Amino acid sequence: MRSMWSVVGLAARALGGAGGLAALWVTLSAANAGGPQTEAAHFDQAQRGLLRAEIALLAPSKKDATDIYAVGIAGWADQDVFIKELDGGLAAIGAILPIKGRTLRLVNHRETLASLPLANQRNFAAAIRAVGAVMDKDKDVLLLLMTSHGEPSGFALRLPNEVNSELTPREVAGVLAKAGIKNRIVIVSACYSGIFVPPLANDDTIVLTASDAKHTSFGCAPGRDWTYFGDAFFRQSLRPGRDLKQAFDNARVLIHGWELMDRAPPSNPQGHFGPALVGKLEPFFHPPSGAGQ
């Protein structure tokens, strides 16, 4: 029997790419409402296959160096600013930290439906477990970059079939702890993202957020390539020779100026810089004279 994924692929080609993929979500919505369980099972199997394929590409940890692994999440399917920001942010980070070959992306967007695993709770936990199994937890570092809308209760996930959920700070902290990942950089570009600081902050963790726990952030309008935070931090502040705190401080100044011009309430981005991790990352940002990165 031809799987649902094969049928959807044929329909997508017949109907013209994204338009054809939309048919998938009609099918899935029906399945979610009690339709044939085999269709949902085929989709679930396809998702697991996409995630396994991404995991298989992860480079192993090197014995003689600190490696940086990255998991990136674009959470909101209805606006492409988030996938643009995810890709732009990872590129900016990759110019400074060695994440090439050690990056997983989870994306909610119709155009990546057949090529990348979705950003949902199960795939998030599986991705973190996979990185934890590959990395050397004592010396390596995980960078988690999350960009989407946010609520006072968590980081918003909206699938292409318009099903909504969220990753809560407690859930993110729990998944990281269960995977035994000690050294962590967590960057959350979303409204109310300051809620992620208290559960994650410690000596071995850097947490950067686009706002505090009580305010929105700005810039997620249609047609934009960046949110305000992403533009200020990744595009205009993060560069070789400038560490994460210097880049974050510069980004805060830029964001404050933009918000004043817009007469918008301050988003008040938050930063926690665990001293042990800051020291571990120092050679990447300020290498010794005459040394390569």
C-alpha distance (Angstrom), angle and dihedral (degrees) to the residues before:
residue distance angle dihedral
M1 . . .
R2 3.81 . .
S3 3.81 110.0 .
M4 3.79 121.7 -120.6
W5 3.80 88.3 -113.4
S6 3.80 91.3 58.6
V7 3.80 90.9 46.7
V8 3.79 91.3 49.8
G9 3.80 91.2 47.8
L10 3.80 90.5 53.9
A11 3.79 91.2 45.7
A12 3.79 91.1 49.7
R13 3.79 91.9 53.8
A14 3.79 92.1 45.0
L15 3.79 94.3 47.8
G16 3.77 97.5 39.0
G17 3.81 117.2 -92.1
A18 3.80 113.1 -75.8
G19 3.78 92.9 23.7
G20 3.77 89.9 56.6
L21 3.77 92.2 46.9
A22 3.78 88.7 56.5
A23 3.79 86.4 67.9
L24 3.78 87.7 64.6
W25 3.75 91.6 63.1
V26 3.79 92.2 49.9
T27 3.79 86.7 55.0
L28 3.79 93.0 45.3
S29 3.79 92.8 47.5
A30 3.77 88.5 53.7
A31 3.78 89.9 48.3
N32 3.80 90.8 49.7
A33 3.78 88.6 51.5
G34 3.79 91.5 55.2
G35 3.80 103.7 -75.2
P36 3.80 125.5 142.5
Q37 3.78 109.5 -36.5
T38 3.80 91.8 -148.3
E39 3.81 91.3 68.2
A40 3.79 92.6 53.7
A41 3.81 89.1 45.6
H42 3.81 91.6 53.5
F43 3.78 90.8 50.4
D44 3.79 91.2 47.5
Q45 3.80 90.0 51.0
A46 3.81 91.1 49.8
Q47 3.80 91.0 51.5
R48 3.77 91.8 51.0
G49 3.79 89.1 50.2
L50 3.81 92.7 52.2
L51 3.79 91.4 50.4
R52 3.81 92.9 46.8
A53 3.80 89.7 51.2
E54 3.81 91.4 52.6
I55 3.79 91.9 46.7
A56 3.80 91.9 49.8
L57 3.81 89.7 60.8
L58 3.82 94.4 58.7
A59 3.79 112.2 116.2
P60 3.81 115.8 -127.6
S61 3.76 122.2 -108.7
K62 3.79 115.7 -89.7
K63 3.78 117.6 -128.6
D64 3.79 97.6 -139.5
A65 3.82 102.3 45.6
T66 3.78 144.3 45.4
D67 3.79 108.0 -103.5
I68 3.79 124.9 -157.0
Y69 3.80 118.9 -143.2
A70 3.80 120.4 -168.2
V71 3.80 134.6 -157.4
G72 3.80 114.4 -171.2
I73 3.81 125.9 -166.5
A74 3.81 127.7 -166.2
G75 3.77 100.5 -173.9
W76 3.80 111.0 -179.1
A77 3.80 116.8 70.0
D78 3.81 98.8 -168.1
Q79 3.83 97.0 64.1
D80 3.78 124.0 52.1
V81 3.82 93.4 -158.1
F82 3.79 87.7 87.9
I83 3.79 97.6 55.2
K84 3.82 88.5 44.0
E85 3.79 90.2 51.5
L86 3.79 92.1 46.2
D87 3.80 92.6 52.3
G88 3.80 93.0 42.3
G89 3.79 92.5 46.6
L90 3.79 93.7 49.8
A91 3.81 89.7 48.3
A92 3.82 91.4 51.6
I93 3.80 91.5 47.9
G94 3.79 91.0 45.7
A95 3.80 90.3 58.9
I96 3.81 88.4 63.9
L97 3.80 109.3 21.5
P98 3.85 122.8 47.9
I99 3.80 100.4 -114.8
K100 3.82 96.9 135.3
G101 3.78 109.0 124.4
R102 3.80 90.9 10.4
T103 3.80 102.3 76.9
L104 3.81 132.6 108.0
R105 3.81 122.4 -170.0
L106 3.81 126.3 -158.8
V107 3.79 111.0 -168.9
N108 3.79 136.4 -179.6
H109 3.79 105.0 -156.1
R110 3.79 133.4 115.2
E111 3.79 94.2 -128.5
T112 3.82 93.1 58.2
L113 3.77 96.3 41.3
A114 3.79 95.3 110.1
S115 3.80 96.4 37.3
L116 3.82 109.4 40.7
P117 3.80 133.6 40.6
L118 3.79 116.4 -105.4
A119 3.78 123.7 -106.3
N120 3.78 103.1 -112.8
Q121 3.78 134.3 130.0
R122 3.80 95.4 -95.2
N123 3.80 95.3 49.0
F124 3.80 90.6 45.3
A125 3.79 92.3 54.5
A126 3.80 91.7 44.0
A127 3.81 92.5 49.5
I128 3.80 92.7 50.2
R129 3.81 91.4 47.7
A130 3.80 90.1 50.3
V131 3.79 93.6 51.0
G132 3.78 90.0 46.1
A133 3.80 89.6 54.4
V134 3.81 93.4 51.5
M135 3.80 102.6 39.7
D136 3.78 128.4 74.0
K137 3.79 98.8 -113.3
D138 3.79 94.2 -157.2
K139 3.80 97.3 56.0
D140 3.81 109.7 13.5
V141 3.81 127.3 82.8
L142 3.80 131.9 -137.1
L143 3.79 118.4 -146.2
L144 3.81 113.3 -160.6
L145 3.82 114.5 -168.0
M146 3.81 116.5 -173.4
T147 3.81 125.3 179.9
S148 3.81 126.4 175.5
H149 3.77 141.9 91.9
G150 3.77 116.7 -53.2
E151 3.78 141.3 -153.6
P152 3.81 131.4 -159.4
S153 3.81 86.1 -98.7
G154 3.80 101.8 47.4
F155 3.80 155.4 -47.2
A156 3.81 112.1 -49.2
L157 3.79 123.4 -121.5
R158 3.81 118.4 -169.6
L159 3.78 117.2 179.3
P160 3.80 121.4 -150.1
N161 3.83 89.1 -103.7
E162 3.84 88.4 61.0
V163 3.80 94.6 -108.0
N164 3.81 108.6 145.8
S165 3.80 131.2 -154.0
E166 3.79 136.8 141.8
L167 3.77 145.4 -133.4
T168 3.78 109.7 -127.2
P169 3.80 122.9 -150.6
R170 3.78 90.2 -115.9
E171 3.80 91.1 52.3
V172 3.82 93.2 49.6
A173 3.80 91.6 47.2
G174 3.80 90.9 47.1
V175 3.81 94.7 50.4
L176 3.81 91.8 49.1
A177 3.80 91.9 47.4
K178 3.80 93.4 47.2
A179 3.81 89.8 52.1
G180 3.80 88.9 52.5
I181 3.80 93.7 -124.2
K182 3.78 107.4 160.9
N183 3.82 106.7 172.0
R184 3.82 110.3 58.5
I185 3.79 141.4 168.1
V186 3.81 109.5 -167.7
I187 3.82 118.9 -173.0
V188 3.81 117.3 -177.7
S189 3.80 118.7 -173.9
A190 3.81 103.6 -171.6
C191 3.77 142.6 98.5
Y192 3.82 114.8 -77.2
S193 3.80 88.8 9.6
G194 3.81 92.2 145.3
I195 3.81 85.5 86.2
F196 3.81 86.8 79.3
V197 3.80 94.9 63.1
P198 3.84 103.3 73.8
P199 3.83 97.8 49.3
L200 3.81 93.8 45.5
A201 3.80 105.9 34.5
N202 3.80 117.0 110.1
D203 3.81 139.2 123.8
D204 3.81 92.6 -78.3
T205 3.80 98.0 46.5
I206 3.80 136.7 76.7
V207 3.82 114.6 -160.8
L208 3.81 122.0 -171.4
T209 3.80 121.6 -179.9
A210 3.80 134.5 -177.8
S211 3.81 93.0 -132.1
D212 3.75 143.6 3.9
A213 3.80 123.0 -95.6
K214 3.82 95.0 -88.5
H215 3.79 105.1 42.2
T216 3.78 140.6 66.2
S217 3.76 125.0 -120.7
F218 3.80 123.6 -139.5
G219 3.78 145.3 -131.8
C220 3.80 105.8 62.5
A221 3.81 93.7 124.1
P222 3.82 122.0 137.9
G223 3.79 113.9 -87.7
R224 3.79 95.7 25.7
D225 3.81 122.3 124.1
W226 3.81 94.0 -154.6
T227 3.76 142.2 21.3
Y228 3.81 114.7 -123.3
F229 3.80 90.0 -97.4
G230 3.80 94.5 47.4
D231 3.79 92.7 47.3
A232 3.80 93.6 47.4
F233 3.80 97.2 42.6
F234 3.80 107.7 31.6
R235 3.80 102.9 26.6
Q236 3.80 103.1 33.5
S237 3.80 107.6 22.8
L238 3.80 112.5 28.8
R239 3.79 110.5 84.4
P240 3.82 140.8 133.3
G241 3.80 112.9 -68.9
R242 3.82 93.3 25.9
D243 3.81 117.8 94.5
L244 3.79 125.6 -144.2
K245 3.80 94.6 -93.4
Q246 3.79 92.9 50.2
A247 3.80 90.6 47.3
F248 3.80 91.9 46.7
D249 3.81 93.2 48.8
N250 3.80 90.3 50.2
A251 3.81 90.9 48.2
R252 3.81 91.7 51.4
V253 3.80 90.4 56.1
L254 3.80 91.8 49.8
I255 3.80 93.2 47.6
H256 3.79 92.4 48.2
G257 3.80 90.0 53.5
W258 3.80 93.2 49.3
E259 3.80 91.4 48.8
L260 3.80 91.3 50.2
M261 3.80 90.2 52.5
D262 3.82 90.0 48.9
R263 3.81 91.6 44.8
A264 3.78 86.3 -128.1
P265 3.80 125.2 151.1
P266 3.80 112.4 -98.1
S267 3.78 115.0 -91.8
N268 3.82 89.5 -157.4
P269 3.84 101.5 -152.7
Q270 3.80 113.6 -140.8
G271 3.78 129.5 -139.5
H272 3.80 132.2 -173.0
F273 3.79 117.5 -175.1
G274 3.79 114.0 -166.4
P275 3.80 105.7 -149.3
A276 3.80 96.1 -140.1
L277 3.80 92.4 54.7
V278 3.79 92.6 42.3
G279 3.79 88.0 57.2
K280 3.80 92.8 46.9
L281 3.81 91.4 52.7
E282 3.80 96.2 44.2
P283 3.84 95.4 96.1
F284 3.81 91.0 57.0
F285 3.78 93.7 55.5
H286 3.80 100.1 32.3
P287 3.81 107.7 23.5
P288 3.80 117.6 -170.8
S289 3.77 114.6 -89.6
G290 3.81 110.4 -79.9
A291 3.81 93.6 11.7
G292 3.81 125.5 117.7
Q293 3.78 123.1 -133.9
